[in-house]
Amino acid sequence: MTTSADDVKMVAQAYLRGVQQDLESYGGVDVSRIEPIRKSKDFAIAAFDAVAVILARSYQSGALDYETADWIANVVDGEMLELMMQLQTNETHIDTPQDWSEVYEAFDGGEFDHFGRSQDPIRELTDPGIQAFLARIETRG
């Protein structure tokens, strides 16, 4: 069974939209949201990498503020890690989506002042990280 980039993008968009709606409605995420991503390790990696692009673009465009995007990123990261471990049982190394990791780290960087080294960690760490990620994605095509 082959999966197209359009299939991945559609599943990623629906997943991210559902997570956001759940968080805004009741502060948690319906556990069944992850099911369409559970097809295979490779599909899950592609889907979470697509979620990264959608979340980064939504933040950069102003459709999501930092607090909301960071909240979503934290929840998605937990779900991603759990799913990747489930899909790769008995592995000594767990493959994870690299684009997702880059976007998650950018949002994570804005969460605190880094022990006084940053006056505005969102502006100094998150924003440049998201900009660099999206620039790299755009050149990748």
C-alpha positions in Angstrom: 0.0 0.0 0.0 1.5 3.3 -1.0 0.6 6.6 0.6 0.7 9.9 -1.3 2.0 13.2 0.1 -1.6 14.4 -0.2 -2.8 11.6 2.1 -0.2 12.5 4.6 -1.0 16.2 4.5 -4.8 15.6 4.8 -4.3 13.3 7.8 -1.9 15.8 9.4 -4.3 18.7 8.9 -7.2 16.9 10.4 -5.1 15.7 13.3 -3.8 19.1 14.1 -7.2 20.8 13.7 -8.7 18.1 16.0 -6.0 18.5 18.7 -6.5 22.3 18.7 -10.3 22.0 18.9 -10.0 19.5 21.8 -7.5 21.6 23.7 -9.6 24.8 23.3 -12.8 22.9 24.2 -11.8 20.9 27.3 -8.0 21.2 27.8 -7.2 17.6 26.7 -7.1 15.6 23.5 -9.4 12.8 22.5 -7.2 9.7 22.4 -8.7 8.5 19.2 -7.2 11.5 17.3 -4.0 9.6 16.8 -5.5 6.6 15.1 -5.3 7.8 11.5 -1.6 8.4 12.0 -1.0 4.9 13.3 -0.7 3.3 9.9 3.1 2.6 10.0 6.3 4.1 11.4 7.1 5.8 8.1 3.5 7.2 7.7 3.6 8.5 11.3 7.0 10.2 10.7 5.7 11.9 7.5 2.5 12.9 9.2 4.2 14.5 12.2 6.6 16.3 9.9 3.6 17.6 8.0 2.1 18.7 11.3 5.3 20.6 12.0 5.0 22.6 8.8 1.4 23.4 9.4 2.0 24.5 13.0 5.0 26.6 12.1 3.1 28.3 9.2 0.1 28.9 11.4 2.3 30.5 14.1 4.3 32.6 11.6 1.2 33.9 9.9 -0.3 35.0 13.2 -3.2 32.5 13.0 -1.9 31.0 16.3 -0.3 33.0 19.1 2.8 31.7 20.8 0.9 30.3 23.9 -1.5 28.3 21.8 1.1 27.0 19.4 3.4 26.0 22.3 0.5 24.3 24.1 -0.3 22.3 20.9 3.4 21.5 20.4 3.7 20.1 23.9 0.7 17.9 23.6 1.5 16.7 20.1 5.1 15.9 21.1 3.9 13.7 23.9 1.5 11.8 21.6 4.2 11.6 18.9 6.8 10.0 21.3 4.2 7.5 22.7 3.1 6.5 19.2 6.7 6.2 17.9 7.6 3.9 20.8 4.5 1.8 20.1 5.3 1.5 16.4 8.9 0.5 17.1 8.7 -2.0 20.0 11.8 -4.0 20.6 14.0 -1.5 18.8 17.2 -0.2 20.4 16.8 3.1 18.6 13.5 4.9 18.1 13.2 6.9 14.8 11.4 10.2 15.2 10.3 12.9 12.8 13.1 15.4 12.4 11.1 18.3 11.1 8.7 17.9 14.1 11.6 17.8 16.5 13.0 21.1 15.1 9.6 22.9 15.4 9.0 21.5 18.9 12.5 22.7 20.0 11.8 26.2 18.6 8.6 26.5 20.7 10.2 24.9 23.7 13.0 27.5 23.6 10.5 30.3 24.1 9.1 28.8 27.4 11.7 30.3 29.8 14.5 32.9 30.1 17.3 30.4 30.0 18.6 31.3 33.4 18.7 35.1 32.6 20.4 34.8 29.2 17.3 35.9 27.3 15.1 38.9 27.9 12.5 37.7 25.4 13.0 34.0 24.6 10.1 33.9 22.1 11.5 36.7 20.0 15.1 35.6 20.5 14.7 31.8 20.2 11.3 30.7 18.9 10.7 33.2 16.2 14.2 32.8 14.5 13.9 29.0 14.9 10.5 28.9 13.2 11.7 31.3 10.4 14.8 29.2 9.8 12.8 26.0 9.7 10.2 27.4 7.2 13.0 28.9 5.0 14.6 25.5 4.8 11.3 23.8 4.1 10.6 26.3 1.2 14.0 25.6 -0.4 13.4 21.9 -0.1 10.3 22.3 -2.2 
